[in-house]
């Protein structure tokens, strides 16, 4: 996963994107036979055991059960309709209670899915499918949005360290310092051309799609500081361009463009929540007409 000092490998995308589009094609290439939307999991938690967050004293420290929830699960819990153009904020119930939380009847508390970042395990499952639909699974390109903290300088990233002198340590006194680190990318890449797509600049990296089938890629990726908080690529495509995976930084889902056979297999994959969408799909925040409140 070496950084590329040349943006030319991504130049083919320019003519397939529409900067004026009010649909997904400001970020997702036109012209592929089929498309699928991969829904980012929604974190949910509750006190461990048979407890729930309903009437639970928040001042008590408790062990928690936590798990990723599919959007279909969320829709079922709140009596909404899951469909390809669903928007998460339309699927959940209103925030309630003194803590302004989203709770279902069984006391699970829901958080919004990550935006611009596809879960490592979901990416691994999706990549396994993607690699079966390219002639070049061992050669490709990953594009990473330039705005993620720490890529070009220490700005936007700091590591917390704790320390004390011997006397202070004996007295139980510790101090915290923030140590900024240098940017992750070499100067020739930072100062070189970037892949400029509508409203977004990206750094490019050589990246074999097969590498993403193993979550261990997080330890090798040069675009984040710590594998415990991995950042998925903003775009990923194989050298033969048979498909492209797009995780737009403001979307809580990922779009895959490719062949009809690829999309059919991806939608059926057991560890991926995906639905087929049409070219020109509207994924904006108000596009979920099925779950829009009356009068909204």
N, C-alpha and C positions, 0 to 999 in steps of 0.2 A: 504494500500500500504506500507507494512512494508519491510525494507531491509532484505534480506536473508544472513545469514553468511555462507551458504553452496552452492557451485556451482553445486551440484549433480542434481538438477532439470533440468539443461540444458545439462547434459552429453549425452542425447539421440541424440543431434544434431551432435555430432562429426562424426559419421559414415555416415551421410547423406550429408556432405559437402566435397568439393574437393579443397584443398588448391592450387592445380596446375591448376585448371580450368581457361580457358580464356573466360568462359561464366558466367552466373549469379550464378552458383553453388559454387563459392567460398564463397558466402554469403547466398544463398537460398537453402534449403534442397532439395535433390533429392527425388524421390519416391512417390510424391503425384499424384493423378489422373489428376489434372488440375491446371493451374496457370493463374493469371491475373496481369496486371501491372496497378497500380493506379498512375495517373499523377499528380504531385504537381502543384497547380495553379500558374500561372504567374502573378505577380502584374503589373498593368498598370495604368497610370494616365494622366491627361491633365488639363489645366486650366478650372475652372468651367463654366458651361453654354455651349455656342456653340463655345467656343474658342478652339484652338488647339495649340500644341507646335511649329507648323510651323510658322516661322517669329515672334515668341513671344519673347519679350524682357525679358531675364532671370533676369535682375536686378530688375524687378517689382515683388513685393510680391503679390501673388494672391491666392485665395482659389482654391483648386484643387478637382476634381472628381477623385476618385480612386476606383478600383474594381479588383477582381481576374478574370483572363481570362483563359479559357480552352485552352489546346494545339490545339484542333480542331479550335477554334476561331483564334488563332495565325496563324495556317497553312493557313486558308482561307484568312486572311488579307494580307499575304505575298505570296500568290499563290503557296503554297507548298502542299505536300501530307501528311495527317495525317495517321499513321498506327501504329501497335503495337510496332515496333522497332524504332520509330521516336526518334531523338535526338533534344533537344530544339535549340541548336545552328545552326542546319540545317534548322529549320522552320522559323526563323526570317530573316529579311533582314539585310544588313550590317549596321554597325554604320555609321552615317552620320552627317554632319554639324560641326560647330566649337565646339560643346559640346560632340561629339562622342556618340550620342544617337541612340537608335533603335526606329524609328518612323514609324507608318503606314500612309496611305494616309489621314486618318481622324485626324491625329495629336495626336493619343494616343502614349505614351511613355512606352516601355516595359522594365521590369527588369527580370532577370533570376529567375526561381523557386528556392525555398529553397532546399538545399541539406541536406540530413540526418534528415529532420524534416517534418512530415506530418501535414498539416493544421488541427487545432482543429476541425473545422466543418466538414471537409472531413472525418477525423478519426471517428467522431461521427456517420456519415451516414454509413460508412463502418462497424463500430462495430455493428450497429443495424442488418446488414445483417449477419455478422459473428456469432452473438449470436444465430441466428436461425439455425445454422448448427453445434452446439456442444451440447453435453449432460451435459456440465459443464460450463455454462455461468457465474457462480458465483465463479469460482475458476480457477486460471491460474497464469502465470508468465510473468513479463515484464523484459526484459534485456536492460540495458542502457549502452552505450559505456563509458568506464572509462575516456576518454579524455575530456569530456565536463567540462568546467571550474567550479571550486568550489566544485566538488564532494568530493575530498579527502583532500583538504586544501584550503587556501585562494588564492592560485596561480590560475590565470586565471579569477579571479572575484574580483571586487571592487565596492562598492556602493558610489556614489557621494553625498556629503552632503554640504549644504551651510549654513554659519553662520557668525555672526559679533557681536562685543560688542555693547552695547547700543549707545556709541558715534559714532561708525562706521556706525551702522544702520541708525542713524539720518542723517548722511552725505551721505547715499546711498552707502556705501562701504561694499561689501560682499566678503568673501573669500571662496574658494572651497577646500575641503579636500577629499581625497579618503580613505575611511575606509574599510580595508579588513576584511572580516568575516571568521570565522572558516569554515572548510569543512562541508558539509551537512551530511555526513555519519558517523555513530559511529565508534570508533576505531576498534571494533571487526570485523566490515565488511571491513573496509579499509585494515586491516592487515590479513584478511582471504583469502581463495581461491576465485579466480574470474573465470568466465566462459571464457575460452580461445578458441576462434574460429579463423579461419585463418586470421592472421594479426590484430586481434581485441580482446581486453579484455573487459569483461562486468561485471557490478554488476547486481545482480538479486533482484527482488522485487516480493512479492506476489501481484497479481493484477487480480481482477475479470474482464474479458472482458466486462461484462455488465456495469462496471463503466465508460468505455470510450464512451458510448452512450450519456453521459451528459457532455458537455464542462466544467462543474464545476469540473471535475477531476483535472483540472490545479491548483486548490486551495489546493488539498490534496496531490499531487505528491511530494514525498520527495527528488526528484532529481533535482529540480531547485529552485532558490531563489525567483523568482518573477513570479506570474501567468500571468503577462502582456506579458511575453516573454517565453511562454511554450516550452518545449522540448518533442516531442513525443518519445515513446519507440523505441529502435533500433530493438527489436524483441518483439513480443507478441504472446503467445499461450495459449489455454485453457488446463486445466488439462488432458483432454482426448486426446490432441494432434491431434484433428481432422483437424486442420488447423494451419498455422503459418503466421504471418504478419512480413515482413522484410523491414525495412527502413535503408538501408546501408548508412553509413555516407557520402559517396561520390556520391550517386545517387540522382537525382532530381525526382525520382519516387519511389514508394513502390511496392513490390511484395507480393502477397498473394498466398499461396499454400493451396489447399484443394480439396474438392470433386467437381465433374463436376457441380452438382446442385448449390453449393455455388458460383462457379465462374460465372455461367450463371446469377444468381440473382445479383451478384455484378456488372457485366458489364451493367446490365439493370437498376441499381439504379440511380434515377434522380439526386442526389446531389454528385455523384461520377463519375469522368471521368476515366474509366477503359476499357482496352481491353484485350482480352485473348491472352496469349503468350504460346509458346510451351516449354516443358522441354528442357533445353539446350540453351535457348534464349541468344543471345549475346546483352548485353546492354551497351557495351563499347562506347566511344565517337565517334568512326568512323563506327559504325555498321549500320547507317542509309543510306543504299545504294540508296534508292529511291530519297532522297533529296541531294545526294552528287553532288557538282558542276562538270560539265564536266571537265575531265582531272585531277580531284583531286584524 
